[in-house]
């Protein structure tokens, strides 16, 4: 993730200003403990020469995310931070700003995928809408002004978001979504 400015994250660096997943990169990292270690697994002779694997622990929530996919620590930190944002978005309910979805709505379609920088923000909006709609996909989609199939596609685009959506649905007696 780059540290470029984003409207949803610019004013969110003050404590209590918004959910942790919406904080600027530096502000979110300031709330985390970061551990590094050498990676294990396939990757050849260069894999274990440096401590490039990164594990982030968000102090306020205890949520943990890690990455050891890359040989460079900076890339692993950026990916761990992205994973942490998604994890936080799946556990913090009722704090998403519905306006976060607006730039990605084209009619009743959504124009972002799981690798988009703002995916955690939009996923949080979708999960909040689903929770408010007691797990009913069509009601949540109507509240977000998107089609049910677009909402289902968004909720199944990431494994962790899918698990959170299915948890909400099962708490209200609905069947699971399949990715």
C-alpha positions as CSV (number, residue, x, y, z in Angstrom):
1,X,0.0,0.0,0.0
2,X,1.3,3.4,-0.7
3,X,1.0,6.2,1.8
4,X,-0.8,8.5,-0.6
5,X,-3.7,10.5,0.8
6,X,-7.2,9.2,0.6
7,X,-10.4,11.1,1.4
8,X,-11.7,8.4,3.8
9,X,-8.4,8.2,5.6
10,X,-7.2,11.8,5.7
11,X,-9.2,12.9,8.8
12,X,-9.2,9.5,10.4
13,X,-5.8,9.8,12.0
14,X,-7.1,11.4,15.2
15,X,-8.0,8.9,18.0
16,X,-11.7,8.2,18.0
17,X,-12.1,9.7,14.5
18,X,-13.2,6.5,12.8
19,X,-12.7,2.8,12.7
20,X,-9.1,1.5,12.7
21,X,-9.3,0.1,9.2
22,X,-10.0,3.6,7.9
23,X,-6.9,5.1,9.4
24,X,-4.0,6.4,7.3
25,X,-1.2,3.9,7.0
26,X,1.1,5.6,9.4
27,X,-1.6,6.0,12.0
28,X,-2.7,2.4,11.8
29,X,1.0,1.2,12.0
30,X,1.4,3.4,15.1
31,X,-1.3,1.3,16.8
32,X,0.5,-2.0,15.9
33,X,3.4,-4.0,17.2
34,X,5.5,-5.3,14.3
35,X,7.6,-8.4,14.5
36,X,9.9,-9.6,11.8
37,X,11.5,-13.0,11.3
38,X,13.0,-15.0,8.5
39,X,10.5,-16.8,6.2
40,X,10.1,-20.5,6.0
41,X,9.0,-22.6,3.1
42,X,9.8,-22.7,-0.6
43,X,11.6,-19.9,-2.2
44,X,15.2,-21.0,-2.7
45,X,18.5,-20.0,-1.2
46,X,17.6,-16.3,-0.8
47,X,14.4,-16.8,1.2
48,X,15.9,-17.1,4.7
49,X,18.9,-14.7,4.4
50,X,17.0,-11.7,5.8
51,X,14.2,-11.2,8.3
52,X,11.6,-10.2,5.7
53,X,8.5,-11.8,7.1
54,X,6.2,-9.3,8.9
55,X,3.6,-9.9,11.6
56,X,1.4,-7.0,12.7
57,X,-0.6,-7.1,16.0
58,X,-3.2,-4.3,16.4
59,X,-2.9,-3.3,20.0
60,X,-6.4,-2.1,20.7
61,X,-8.2,-5.1,19.1
62,X,-5.6,-7.8,19.4
63,X,-6.1,-8.7,15.7
64,X,-3.0,-10.1,13.9
65,X,-2.1,-10.2,10.3
66,X,1.1,-11.4,8.7
67,X,2.9,-11.8,5.4
68,X,5.9,-13.7,4.3
69,X,5.1,-13.9,0.6
70,X,7.8,-11.5,-0.7
71,X,11.6,-11.3,-0.3
72,X,11.4,-7.6,0.7
73,X,10.2,-6.6,4.2
74,X,8.5,-3.4,2.8
75,X,6.3,-5.4,0.5
76,X,5.5,-7.9,3.3
77,X,4.6,-5.0,5.6
78,X,2.3,-3.4,3.0
79,X,0.6,-6.7,2.4
80,X,0.3,-7.5,6.2
81,X,-1.2,-4.0,6.6
82,X,-3.8,-4.7,3.8
83,X,-4.7,-8.0,5.5
84,X,-5.0,-6.3,8.9
85,X,-7.4,-3.7,7.4
86,X,-9.6,-6.5,6.0
87,X,-9.5,-8.3,9.3
88,X,-10.4,-5.2,11.2
89,X,-13.2,-4.4,8.7
90,X,-14.7,-7.9,9.4
91,X,-14.8,-7.5,13.2
92,X,-15.8,-3.8,13.7
93,X,-19.5,-3.5,13.0
94,X,-21.6,-0.3,12.7
95,X,-18.7,2.1,12.1
96,X,-18.5,2.2,8.3
97,X,-19.4,5.3,6.4
98,X,-21.9,4.5,3.6
99,X,-20.4,7.2,1.5
100,X,-17.2,5.0,1.1
101,X,-19.1,2.9,-1.4
102,X,-20.2,5.8,-3.6
103,X,-17.0,6.2,-5.8
104,X,-17.3,2.5,-6.8
105,X,-21.0,2.4,-7.6
106,X,-21.9,2.6,-11.3
107,X,-25.7,2.3,-11.5
108,X,-26.3,-0.9,-9.5
109,X,-22.8,-2.3,-10.3
110,X,-19.6,-2.1,-8.1
111,X,-16.3,-1.4,-9.8
112,X,-13.7,-2.7,-7.4
113,X,-12.1,-6.0,-6.6
114,X,-10.5,-7.6,-3.5
115,X,-7.1,-6.2,-4.3
116,X,-8.3,-2.6,-4.5
117,X,-6.9,-0.2,-2.0
118,X,-10.3,0.7,-0.6
119,X,-11.7,-2.8,-0.6
120,X,-11.7,-3.0,3.3
121,X,-13.8,0.2,3.5
122,X,-16.3,-1.0,0.9
123,X,-16.4,-4.5,2.5
124,X,-17.1,-2.9,5.9
125,X,-20.0,-1.0,4.4
126,X,-21.4,-4.2,2.9
127,X,-21.0,-6.2,6.1
128,X,-22.7,-3.4,8.1
129,X,-25.6,-3.3,5.7
130,X,-25.9,-7.1,5.9
131,X,-25.9,-7.0,9.7
132,X,-28.5,-4.2,9.6
133,X,-30.6,-6.2,7.2
134,X,-30.5,-9.3,9.5
135,X,-28.5,-11.2,7.0
136,X,-30.9,-10.8,4.1
137,X,-28.8,-10.1,1.0
138,X,-31.5,-8.4,-1.1
139,X,-32.4,-6.0,1.7
140,X,-28.7,-5.1,2.3
141,X,-28.2,-4.7,-1.5
142,X,-31.2,-2.3,-1.7
143,X,-29.8,-0.3,1.2
144,X,-26.5,0.1,-0.6
145,X,-28.2,0.8,-4.0
146,X,-26.5,-2.1,-5.7
147,X,-27.8,-5.4,-7.1
148,X,-27.9,-8.5,-5.0
149,X,-25.5,-10.3,-7.3
150,X,-23.0,-7.4,-7.0
151,X,-23.2,-7.5,-3.2
152,X,-22.8,-11.3,-3.3
153,X,-19.8,-10.9,-5.5
154,X,-18.2,-8.4,-3.2
155,X,-18.8,-10.5,-0.1
156,X,-17.3,-13.6,-1.7
157,X,-14.3,-11.8,-3.2
158,X,-12.2,-12.3,0.0
159,X,-12.1,-15.4,2.2
160,X,-12.2,-13.4,5.4
161,X,-15.0,-11.2,4.3
162,X,-17.0,-14.3,3.2
163,X,-16.5,-15.9,6.6
164,X,-17.8,-12.7,8.3
165,X,-20.8,-12.5,6.0
166,X,-21.7,-16.1,6.6
167,X,-21.4,-15.6,10.3
168,X,-23.9,-12.7,10.1
169,X,-26.2,-14.8,7.9
170,X,-26.1,-17.8,10.2
171,X,-26.8,-15.7,13.3
172,X,-30.1,-14.9,11.6
173,X,-30.9,-18.4,10.3
174,X,-29.9,-17.9,6.7
175,X,-27.8,-20.2,4.5
176,X,-24.2,-19.6,3.6
177,X,-22.9,-17.8,0.6
178,X,-20.4,-19.7,-1.5
179,X,-17.3,-18.2,-3.1
